[in-house]
């Protein structure tokens, strides 16, 4: 489980397991992602990695769910060694534990909210999934995925950046999004928590493997948002390390 502010998400990872004939891939494992809302029943998305670009989504999902599931696929895929277990299936189930974002006018003319989904929920789902991958330890990874949501809102002194905007703040955002980092050597830090930061700078920096940014912003604000997200991401990574090294006995993670 991953919790930040009023946003919470739960995830589980199964696999590698036997794949059905319609899903099995000869050269790599298939990746299946199921996203479940807090209430109601969502369709199942089979993200088997196929060569055929015409592969369609399976299930009857709305635009928001499809967009979210596509984002999760893009975020997780760079960290998983899918070719390590060909002809198998890796299943990821992600559960939102927060109510859906209520869309309504922002109160300034006829402009609508920038987001259909709170960026904090997208980040929470990614982080919950990343932690589930690490705890499962059955799926080979090349590193750890960490996601951070950043919002941009108008202030008296100009636009301000905020981390992990809550639902009550999303309606006032003029921009924002999610940055997802792959710390490609972080597994060394997870197994050796005493590694000095100066010896592992590449691990702490990470690299962006997926990002989504909407609304009104300029290039300088985007750079500032990325720097803020990277700093917050390293803190989340340290918390992952504590959990995996046994210094934190909790099965869930709460970020203040």
C-alpha positions, 0 to 999 in steps of 0.5 A, spaced: 500 500 500 502 507 498 499 513 501 500 520 500 496 525 503 488 523 502 490 519 496 491 511 497 493 505 492 494 498 493 497 493 488 499 486 488 504 482 483 503 475 481 508 471 476 511 469 472 505 464 471 503 460 466 500 464 460 494 462 456 495 460 449 492 467 446 497 471 451 503 467 451 509 470 447 515 466 445 520 471 446 518 474 453 513 474 458 506 478 457 505 483 462 497 484 464 495 490 468 488 490 471 486 497 474 480 497 479 476 503 482 474 504 489 467 502 487 464 499 481 467 494 476 472 495 471 474 492 465 481 488 464 486 490 460 491 485 457 497 489 456 501 483 452 507 485 449 505 484 442 509 485 435 502 487 432 501 494 433 493 493 431 493 490 438 486 493 442 485 494 449 481 488 452 475 490 456 470 496 456 473 502 459 472 509 459 477 514 456 480 516 463 481 508 465 484 507 458 489 513 459 491 511 466 492 504 464 496 506 458 500 510 463 502 505 468 504 500 462 509 505 460 511 507 467 513 499 469 515 496 462 522 499 462 524 496 469 522 489 468 526 484 464 520 481 460 525 476 456 527 473 462 521 468 463 518 467 456 512 464 455 509 466 462 505 471 464 506 477 469 499 480 472 499 486 476 493 488 480 492 496 482 486 498 486 485 505 488 483 506 495 480 513 494 474 516 491 474 518 484 476 526 482 469 530 482 469 534 475 466 541 476 467 548 474 473 552 477 469 558 478 473 562 473 468 563 467 467 557 464 473 553 464 473 546 466 478 543 471 485 541 467 485 533 470 480 528 469 484 524 474 488 527 480 496 526 478 497 524 485 492 518 484 496 516 478 503 517 482 500 513 488 498 507 483 505 507 480 509 507 487 504 502 490 505 497 484 513 499 484 513 497 491 509 490 490 514 488 485 520 489 490 516 485 495 514 480 490 521 479 488 519 473 483 520 478 477 526 480 475 527 488 475 533 492 472 531 498 478 526 501 482 520 505 479 518 512 483 513 517 481 512 524 483 506 528 482 507 536 481 501 541 481 502 548 478 497 553 481 497 561 481 499 565 487 500 572 489 507 572 487 506 568 481 505 560 479 507 556 485 509 548 485 506 543 490 507 536 491 502 531 491 496 535 490 490 533 494 483 533 490 481 539 494 487 543 490 486 540 483 480 544 481 485 550 482 491 548 478 493 551 472 498 545 470 501 539 473 502 532 472 507 526 474 514 524 473 516 517 473 524 515 474 527 509 474 533 508 479 537 503 474 542 501 480 537 502 486 537 494 487 544 495 489 542 500 494 536 496 497 540 490 498 546 494 501 543 500 505 549 502 508 552 504 501 554 512 501 551 517 497 557 519 494 559 512 491 552 511 488 550 518 485 547 515 479 542 511 483 540 517 486 539 521 480 535 516 476 532 518 469 525 519 467 522 513 463 515 517 463 512 523 464 505 527 463 504 534 464 498 538 462 495 545 462 499 552 462 506 552 463 513 554 460 519 551 460 522 554 466 516 551 470 517 545 467 524 544 469 523 547 476 517 541 477 522 536 474 527 538 479 522 538 485 519 531 483 526 528 483 528 531 490 522 528 492 523 521 488 529 520 492 526 520 498 521 515 496 526 511 494 530 511 501 523 509 504 523 503 499 530 501 501 528 502 509 522 497 507 526 492 503 532 492 508 527 490 514 528 497 518 521 498 516 516 493 518 510 496 515 507 492 509 505 499 507 508 506 506 506 513 508 509 519 505 508 526 508 
